[in-house]
Amino acid sequence: MTMSTEGQSIVSVEDTSMLKDLKKAIGMMKQIVLSLLLALLPLIASADAVEINGIYYNLVSKLKTAEVTKNPNKYRGNIDIPASVEYEGTTYSVTSIGSAAFYSCTGLTSITIPNSMTSIGENAFAFCTGLKEVYISDLAAWCNISLYDYLSSPLYYAGHLFLNGVEITELTIPNSVTSIGGCAFCGCKGLTSITIPNSVTSIGAYAFRGCSGLTSITIPNSVTSIEMYTFCNCTGLTSVTIGNSVTSIGWYAFKGCKGLTSITIPNSVTSIGNEAFFGCSSLTSITIGSGIKTIRESAFAKCSELTDVYCDAESVPSTNATAFTDSYIEYATLHVPELALEAYKTTAPWSSFKSFVSLENDDQLYDMTIDVGSALGKVTYGTADVTNGQQTFNVKGSEEVVLTLTPNDGFKVSHVTVNGEDRTADVVNGQFALGKLTANTTVSISFGVAGEFVEVTIGSDKIATFCTAGDVDFTSVEGVKAYIGSIFNRQTGSLTLTRAYDVPAGTGLLIKGEPGTYEIPYSQSFSITSNLLKGVMTATNISATEDGYANYILGSGSKGVGFYKVGAEGTMVAAGHAYLQIPASSPAASRSAVSLRFDDEDEATGVDDAARLNNKDEIINNSVLFDLQGRRVEKPQRGVYIRDGKKVVVK
């Protein structure tokens, strides 16, 4: 108790005792705090980082662990973090990289992460702009590292991950992995494909964000959710298969995946998060399963190529007004169950679609004709293989059609067209996703030779036939010319040959040039019509006549170089060559040889050298003459004419 009298303070004995007790209590608290601090000291990293072989560590003596920390002079060059270090006779396991440990180390070029690593702290590799390569020796260990955020991952800048010295491009997650950590492969531009086993039940946020080289991925049935940003900005991703155990698709999960053309969301999915497919600008078709309940803000916004949305839900899902913003659904078609058709028509934003079709009508059958141009590969639809010619299948309008294109060894897919439209660029890893049919459809596939050039050899006759499985371009090839057989004169038996430059695969050609071997470059070409030369890609036995045609092969015989009629016993045409077909009904079809006329040259060459006749009367009286265009001439003047298949000159 304290009293004041005339400015003086009086402290009682009782108050003095209280002060002593208070001081004693404070002293005891100090001792307790000091004791606690002393007890915790073994768990606290040393105040000063320890430098061992150029790397700085915080050491935790009681746990015998080491954490990589900042280098006051910044890390540079190639840093190889060991699995353990030794300091003053004690071995420490290196288990973590501390926050900002490599922050702004722009001189850092490569980093090796040991299997002992379990966590990497916030901003550990932020602004490491010079980092190019990350090396590991255990993929399962890498998948299990806890990363604070994407700037904790060295891959964000490096973009290339090496396993035991070999860059990973086709990633196969080991069966021992049950979870792929958040940001695990964020920014790994070197990846082109990912195989995830059924052992994996979760994929962390940002796990594959920015993997711009990724083209396809299959998410197994074991995975139940796709977290936020998981595949955000995989710009090369064209194919995604989502397992039927996934119940939710997180925010921004596929945002900016500009390569996606179609997506099927299984019946198990009940919610689609904000901007999940925002900016998927190549997306033309979306299929949403029957289990959908919620579609959140801008989930399918800025999908500017969208033409069809299929939603199997019989109850209109709760849908944010911005779900399809800037996706031009006012020009697209919505396919929904018949019973729910009116509900969708009157509920925004679904009501903004241009047209509405019941899914029941999607069960209509359509004819799909697969046309394979040559037996250089096969096209597989379901269990059926088409290797040459045409085959037609009945396909339901609700079916997603995927064709597998398999070239033979040494060949490649050359062209794919759908009802005449070039779709070659849509073939990914041998798969062609045609989508759902809305009309009868013809898919044409051709295979060509793999490589940049094809070699052609011309012998001493300075003329040869030619055919190849790839489109070729003779435009800039020196010393050799290519021709198609454009016109056959029935009266004279003369074949007019027209110069060809861009030549489609499988075209029969006659080539002319000095003896030697030439490289002809492959180059995309268009079709050639009215060609009497028939090319063969495999060795083919031909008969004297075939389907109303008489067959001739190029040769050098008693009448010179030209096409000679095939004998009754038939003959073999070698692969990569061509033969001549003329109508068997033609008067000239009985001739043993066909002469040649090159329309880009002044004089005709071919069977028999030209006879030079100076006696104009003898020509008129004893012959039927034709000009070089095959027209009969009654009163010839000076010039070159054809008589009995031979060139004659009137002087």
Steps between C-alpha positions, in 0.01 A plus 500: 500500500635846404386837647597858406536777760626845403675369198662207681447129427470252783545129424362253750676183616229299329572671166873435536428133542290499183780662303744235619262225392458665160877526450539138600231390252666696220830338582349154487340575161838611364654174617221297337536687168878461514464129570261459207737683270788284611291188444408612147851598400584160345199537266588850385730542202832657567492877494757512222468289183777250445676490162592150378649457151351824374145442631364668814293301752301551818573195718253348747721301733236299686326385179827466309346685203627779280314772314654673195495874561614824336847561369595861585681520167221326299523153353638468147560234237417135569396417856493134607320468834618182679269263688706553818785714635751455782585775747728467804471124498119488465311394186190701409232394250414781256119506509394852406575818311412808701285795399666722240816286514574557129296818465612705199807282434498592131841338449370158608487272192420151632400338828515138623237406759576194719251224590520608865320829424150524651414871480590820318403833655327814378664682207796263519574537126322828426661701219761234417471605138823330389399156628473250211518146641381306805655159580347225717563127546165381639169603340287375789703707746455808282120453486489494882692824564288766672530825304372822656396650166600499132791737570631234738550267203825525302304371197304825476799664333705199392222329302700177454517209745771230474473155658839334540642731234224444238238768438143394577268567207257209526425498872388172662416537867619192701235268645637569849376860483160566659506880479658747261596803704384853426722679245697175449549549124393864472672664203655177366495595131686186393206269578298375200289228663410374847397153616345493847442159665188402694704517821474880488198633688579872501676755281599822673423855393727645230647151446532536121441872456687648203609164354469651152642196317240263645270363228295228672414373846276233649377552856432156651182394678685498832520882505197662664566870441694730270639786705533867410748597226596134449535527121471877461677627186599159349464664171596198290252267673261358240362191672376453859328192639342552842439190712147420616584536871573873479227691685625857462710708264678781684538868426713578193576126457524516118506876453682610185532149350471640149571167327193319637235442232254291702447395860285232659413549866382170654173440685688492833583872490257711702675840489718700261698783658557862404673542161571127484510511117533877455676598175502151343471674166509186280227319694217415260311231694422458870330193647380536860387190690166440669633559855578870458345726765703821492688692230672802644613840375657515151552122496477489118555870422697610191468160329453685174481195266224324693237345271336222708431445869360166616356496855353170626358651821121467516487785753647829383820550705554814704697709253668838546384763253857539370561127444506537118596869464666580166457141379243604237241246615245702308645321195537156666273197551397359839425127525301401813254228609157521337317536833717796603502678165247770595666562837837573333331723242360724775798504741791743457770475380391178321213686336752702294600204280399535135335159468392212722507128418385210716766242577258230393535625144876459536440124483435536129727285286737656248723346234871545563710398201872443560702526179864386519696603193771233501605186689782678685331497838169435670215695652334344805144579608390294798616149416492547122811572289487668160821457301402593144190624320173599666294361786176650637381480863171594668575742784267646764490876519574479874828311449837671527691363201874449540705336225845347549738554207792257479750542214718207394869514590670778308176683424295777659152650491498726195148645478172484690189666360141504628247561225778665303624723786866457594526375860857363489610732780245339736687166506676474838717202593326288237152591629242694298205623708220550250243580770127438467339467159214724397482382138633229268876541499795386287844486660785462251845397622820460303842384616832620362868422530666638812797730442582813299599355161440203275770382260431428134745345254505557123690251287677524164169531311463840671138419580320302775167458675453604860250486788540573872286485811561866591413830335806625311608825337707503179497881470857568607665167414776556244555254215173305516145564380178322598200437272153353521331325209234760419370418148499182292435534126291198402580533132874540514576313820690802632507584873528869588698558818438816703753649740418447871652689793308448828405134494268320746590165655433196284508687167647312207768709324743484213825676587766617262857613552866416478605166657546523873328500840298802610351608834138610468369692806173410667249784501123523545320495166155498345327240283583425138229384262493342152822307541536188285808387692413274792748493788563200726636514856573129526628255238192422287435231241295649213331321213468600134152640563335624818144627555458602135851641463806386310819520706842619384832523682793731428788335320767525234416253222531452128313823438696715741403636844127500569214309660473139382189286529496240777504143366236238567706355785495834685794679661622637833514876566752583771398698807531874452438487125206543263341353187276636225132415460304581184140399423491153344232625260742752348617421142853554623466241779611231256835672449804336647649833609387853587701805396561794732453871454624751760283809477768730645749416222509596131531148363340173589711204603401143542459179307706513174707798400335754270515433126590806298290499184573755232238368261180680596293312240609160635380599847164624379433204271616216725426608858252634745668791680432656839640816654674490839168561674358183345277672240477355151653720229370480144733757340829503688732798473861511610545370851503195725221238485422150627460208257446143619624591845819655361608860479549629143622836378354662189737743331 
